[in-house]
Amino acid sequence: MAVDYLVIVVYLAGMLAMGWWGMRRARSKSEFLVAGRRLGPAMYSGTMAAIVLGGASTIGGVGLGYKHGISGAWMVLTIGLGLLALSVFFSARIARLKVYTVSEMLDLRYGGRAGVISGIVMWAYTLMLAVTSTIAYATIFDVLFDVNRTLAIVLGGSIVVAYSTLGGMWSITLTDMVQFVVKTIGVLLLLLPIAVVKAGGFGAMRDQLPASYFDPLGIGGEAIFTYVMIYTFGMLIGQDIWQRVFTARGDSTAKWGGTVAGTYCLAYAVAGAVIGTAAKVLYPNLANADDAFATIVKHELPVGVRGLVLAAALAAVMSTSSGALIACATVANNDIWSRLRGVVRPGAADTDHDEVRGNRAFILAMGLAVIATAIALNDVVEALTVAYNLLVGGLLVPILGGLLWRRGTAQGALAAVVVGGLAALGLMAGYGILATEPVAYGLPASLAVYVAVSLATPPTDPAVLAAWRDRLAGRDVPPSAPETAPEPAPARQ
């Protein structure tokens, strides 16, 4: 394992070096939180693909393939479909807003009255997303170094917190590009073909496994529906995803760069399911399907290649963890702490170095909270599901309603957040956290209340709507816009 250890150590040292280099570029709030809104298509595509394809997509995607066969790809497929929908239909408008958080967008659209509630819901979601990714370090470092769970979480989490705190989004962007390359080589170009060959090829796999393993819908309609409701819709409104959209250099970068990233996710989904199917042939009696990735890597890959593929898994976890961490800290600072202090200024410029230090302090604090929570919890799948249900049930309607329906009002948005969130919680208590009913029934309740209350209350102030339309069209760009000239905005639809 000496060569494998060397590969991993070099990779981890490179992540810290990227963080140090990024610190030199992050000299303003805009640079620290959204990379100065200067990312071009290639870097934007790579970093967007890196953040959405985390440990759940890699280790969990292979595990679903082990358990269900080809149809195990559906979880990651719905993530890719959500990213495609966001990129094609909404990303250009989102990028033009020049804000830092989803709640700031709600403030702009509804006249500054979205409140702290949306920020708290988004904070809970990003916190649990970061915790889930941090726990995944335990699996990888156990294979690598045979260390206990707590030490693995502290080791992996500390590296992510270090480079994220140093350079903010610049460091995360640079490390994500490296992680994207490592994942592509390790999973798509090495592990996928090696796993298929070791399993005897597709013909042998078909001969040794039930026909259901090669049924595209074998996982079941209910599971696919759940993935669409949680992950596809979650991609449309998550702060971690929107914060990457905010880094785009212009409209076309956000739209086409995101489309490329979404397409990449679809290929990654199929690859993970095929690898899991091959693992089922090679190791048919694993006690836990999520062990399939580590098992096939540990026993079937040659020295050196094994280290690179484990680095790919580590890259997948780190990219999601760092993206969720900066999103969590940004929401905590901008949407909760600043609102409680009464100084929220949606999209306002702020180049003061004290503002950078403040955001850096929040990342450090949230990072320590994430590591401590990850150590305290054994399994956060249910906790993450709670966060996703609250996110989709409470925030999807007011966010998309604000983008698509001009008659929506602040009162309608707040009612939708409260009713949708409470409905999701109540239905989880009644049907179970992992049931489909919380989102399936919570969303219609949120929509009905949003429409009814909006129609029953006075329309949004015309001045607010006019300012909102100007911002969406890119005509009212705040001083926090990048120094470089933006790409020309296309005509409004």
N, C-alpha and C positions, 0 to 999 in steps of 0.2 A: 504493500500500500504506500510505500515511500514516495513513488512518483505521483500517485493520486493526491497524497497530502501536499506535495509541492505545488501541484496545479491549484488546489484550493487555497493554499496560503498566498500564492501570487495573486489569485483573483481577489481575495479579501483585502490584501494590501493595496491593490489597484483601486478598489472602491474608496478606501480612505484617502488615497492620493487624489482621486477625482473630487472628493469633498473639499480638500484643502485648496485645490485649484479653483473650484467653484466659488469659494469664499472671496476670492479676489475680484470676482465679477459682480457679486451681489452687493451693490453699494446703495441701492434704493429699495423702497418697499416694492415697487413694480418688478425690479430684477429679482428680489428675494422670493416673492410669492408667485410670480407668473413669468419668470425668465425674461423680463422686459418686453413681453409680447412680441418676441422676435424670431420664433422658431420657424424655419422653412419646412417645405413638404417632407423631405427625407427624415430629418430629425423628429418632426412632429409625428409622423407615422410610426417610427420606431418606438418613441416613448409612449405613445398612446397604446400600442399593442402590448408593450411591456407592463403597463399598469393594470390592464384588464385581465391579463393572463398570469395569474398568481399561482400560489400553491394549490388552491382548490382546483384550478383548471389543469394543472400538471399532474400532481399526485392524485387528486380526486378524480380527474378525468380518466386517468389510467385505471383507477379503481372501479369506476363505473363500467369501463370497457371489460374489465375482468369479470364483473358481475352480470352484465347484460349483453355484452358483445358490441357490435357496431352501433346499436342504438344508444349506447352509453355516451355517444358524442353529443346528445341533445342538450346537456347542461351548458357546455361551452358554445355550442351552436347558437343557443338563445342569447348568450352574451354577445357573440359576433353580430347577430341580427339586430340587437338593441343598439350596438355601436354604429351599424350601418344606418339605421333609422335616424339616430341622432345626427350623424354626419350629413346625410342627404337632406333632411327636412328642417333641422333646427340649428346646426352648428354655426352657419354663417351669421345668423341673427344674434346668437349668443356671443360670438366673438366681437361683434360690433358694439356691444353694450359697454365694454371696457370696465367691468366691475371685477371684484375679487371672489365673491361668494354668491350662492344661489339666493340667499336671503336678501342680499343687496339688489338682486334683480327684482325680487318681489316688492321691495321698497320703492324702486323706480316705477314699477308698473302700477302699484296700488296707492301711491302717494305717501310712502314712508310710514305705513301703519301695519306692516306685516308682523311686527313684534318679535319678541324673543322666542316665541313658541317654535317657529320654523327652524331657528338656529339650534335649539335644544334637540329637536328631532334629528336634524342633520348631524349634530355632534355625536349623538348616541350611535348613529349608523357608522360614521367614520371611525369612532373609537373601537367598536366591536370588529370592524373590518381589519383594523390594524392589529388587534389582539389575536384574531384568527390566524393571520399571516405569521405573527410572532410565534405562536404555538407550533407552527409547522417546522420551525428550526429544530425542534426536539427530534423529529423523525430523521431529518437529514444528518444532523451532527451525531446522532446515535449510530448511523451507518458508518460515518466517517471516522469518528474518534472513540466510539463506545463510551460516551460521557452521559451523566445523568441528565434528566429532563430540565431541571432548574438551571444547571450550568449551561446547557445548550441554548436555552431561551435568553439568558443573560448575555452570552457570547454573541449570538446572532443579532439580538435586539440592540446591543450596545454599538455594534458597527453601523447599523442603520441610523440610530439616533445620532451618532457622531457625524457622519457625512451629511445628514439632513440638517442638523443644527448649524454646521459650519457654513454651508453655501446655499441652503434653501433649495428653491426650484432649479437653480442652475446646477448645483451638485447632483440633484436627483435626476435631472435631464441627462447629464453626462453619464452617470452610472446606468441609467435606464438604457441608453444606447448600447453600452457594453453588454448589459444583460440581455438585450434583444438579440444581439449577434450570438452570444453564448447559447441562448435558448434555441435559436434557429439551427445552429450547428449541432448542439448536443442532442436535441430531441428529434428534429425533423430529418437531419442529414446523417446522424449516426445511430441513435437508439431505434428509430423506426425501422430502417432496413435490416439492422442486425437482429432485432426481435423477430421479424417476419422470417428471416432465413433460419434462425435457430429453431423456430417452430415448424420448419419444414415447408414453408411457403403457404400461399393461400389455399391451395388444393388440399394439403394435409390438415390445415386448420379446419376446413369445411368437413373433412372426413371424421375428425375427432370430436367435434363439438355439435351440440344440438342445432337444428335449423334456426331456432329462435335467435341464436347468436348473430345471424346474418340478416335478420329482419330489421329494416330501418325503423320500424315502429314497435319493436319488441319490448321496449322499456315501459310501454303503456301510455295511453292517451292522458290519463290523469297526471302522470309525472311530467309529461311534456307541457301540459297546461300550466302546472305549477311553476316550471322553469320559466315559461314565457311571462307569467304574471309577476314573478319576483325579479328575474334577472334582466329580461328584455326591458321591462318598464323601469327597473332600477338603473339601467344604463342611461336612460333618458334624463334622469334628474339627480344623480349622485354628485355630491360636491367634489369627490375625487376625480370624476370624469370631467365635470365642467371646468375645474381648475386647469386641466390640460387644454381644454378648448380655449381658455383665456390666453394661453401661451402662443397661439397661432399668430403668424405674421399678418394674415389677412383672411378675407372670406374664402378664397379658393383653397388656401392651405388648410383651413378648418374642414372644408367640405371634402376635398379630394384626398387629402392626407388621412382623414378619418375613414374614408371609404376604403383606402388601401389597408389600413389597420384592421377594419372590420372583416375584410376578405381574408386577411392573414389568420384571423381568429377562427374562421370556418375551416381552413386547412389544418390548423392546430387541433381543432376539435376532433376531426377525423383521425389524425395521427395518434392522439391519445387513446381513442377507442380501439384502434387497431393494435397498438402496443399492449393494451390490457387484454385483448382477445388472444394475442400470442402468449402472454403470460399465463392465461388460463390453460393453454395447451401444455406449457412447460411445467407449471406448478398448479395442478388442478385442485389441491386441497389446502390452500392457504386459509387460516382462521379468519383473517381480516382482509377484505378486498383492497383496502388502502395500502396494504403492505406489498402489493404487486409491483409498484414502481421500484421500491428499494430492493426487492428480492431479485428482479430481473437484472437490475443494474449491478448488484453485488456479485451475482453468480455467472452472468453470461457475457459481460463486457471485458475486453482485455485491459491490462494495466495502462494507465494514461487516459484511455478513452473513458474508463469508469470515472476517473476524477473530473474529466470535462463534463460528462453528463450529470454528475452530482453537482458540479458548479452550475449547470443549467437549471437544475431544480432549485438550488440556492438563489440563483438569479431571479427565477420566477417568484419566489417568496419575497425576496428583498424589494423587487420593483413594486409589488402591490403594497407591501408594508410601508415603504417610504412614501408612496403616493397617498396612502390613507393617513399617515402620520401628519404630513404637512397640511392635508385637508382638514384634519381634526383640529390642529393648532390654529389654522386660519379662521375656522368657524368659531372656536373658543375665544379668540382675540377680537375679531371683527364683529361677529354677530351676537356674542353674549356679553363679554366683558365691556366692549366699547358701548353697547346699547345700555347696559346698566349704568355706565358713566355718563350716558347721554351725549356722546360725541360721534355717533355714526354719521358718515358722510359718503353715501354710495358713489363709488367711482372717483372719489376725490384724489388729487395728486398728493403724494407725500414722499419726498426724497430725503427727509431727515434721517440721519444715521441712527438717532435714538429709536425711530420706528423700526428699523431693521433689527436693532438689539432687542426691542420688545418682542417682535415676532420670533426671533431666535430663542428668547427665553421661554416663550410659549411652546415651541417645538420640543425643547429640552424637558419641560415640565410634563407635557403630554406623552413624550417618549418614556419617561420614567413611570408614568401611570400605566401605560400600555404594558411595559415589562412586568410590573407588579401584578396587574390583572391577569396576564397570561400565566404567571406562576401560580396564582391562586385558583384558576379554573382548570379543570381537567378536560372539559369538552365544551366548546363554545358554539357548536353548530346550532343548538336551540336558541342561544342568546343572539347569534347573528341573524337567525330567522326572525326573531322578534324585531330586531332593528330594521331588517328589510321590509317586514310587514308594516311597521310604523312609517317608514320612509315612503313606500308606495301608497299605502292606504291614506296617509295624511297629507302628503305633499304633491303627489302626481297631478291631481285635479287642479289645485290652484296655480301650479307652475305652467302646465300645458294650457289651462284656461286663460291665463294671463297672456300667453303667446298667441293664442288662436281666437279668443273671444273678447272683443272690446267692451262688451256690456258687463263683464265681470267686475265686481267691486271688492273693496277691502273687507267689508263685512262678510261677503260671500266667501272670500278666501279664508278668513279666520274661522268661519263656521265649518268650512270643509276640512280644515286642518284638525279642528277639535273633534268633529263627528267622525271623520275617517279614522283618526288615531284611536279614539275610544271604541269605535266599532271593531277595529282590528284587535285591540286588547281584549274586549269582551268575547269575541269569537274565538280567539286563541284559548281563552280560559274555558270556553264551552266545548270546542271541538278538538283542542290540542294544538300545540305550537306548530307542529309540522303539517297540519291540515291545510287544504286548499281554501276552505271557507273564509278565513280571515281577510284575504285579499279579494276573493271572488265576490263576497258580499260587502266588504268594507268600501271598495271602490265605488260601486253604484250608490251607496249611501252618501259618500262624500260628494259625488257628482250631483245627486238630487238636491242636497242642501246648498251646494255652491250655486246652482242655477236658481233655486227658489229664493234664497236670500238675496242674491244679486239683483233679481228682478223686483224684489220687494223693497229694495233700498235705492236711494238716489244714485244716478250714474256717477262714475268717477269724474272728478273735476276735469273739464276740457283742457285746462292748462297742463295738468299732469299727463293726460293722454297725448297731447301735442308734443310734450317733451319726450315722452316714451317713444313716439313714432320717429321723432328726429334721431334719437339715440339708436333705434333699431336700423335706421337707414344710414347710420354713420355720419350724420350731419352735425351732431353735437358731441364731438369727441373731447373728453376731459383731458386736462394737462398730463395725466398719467400715461398717455399714449406713448408708444416707442419713439425714439429719436429718429429712426429711419422712416422713410416714407412708406405708408401702408399701401397694400394692393388696392386698386380701385374697386369700390363697392359696386356690385351689379345693381341694375335697376330693381326697385321694389316690385315684388310680385303683386 
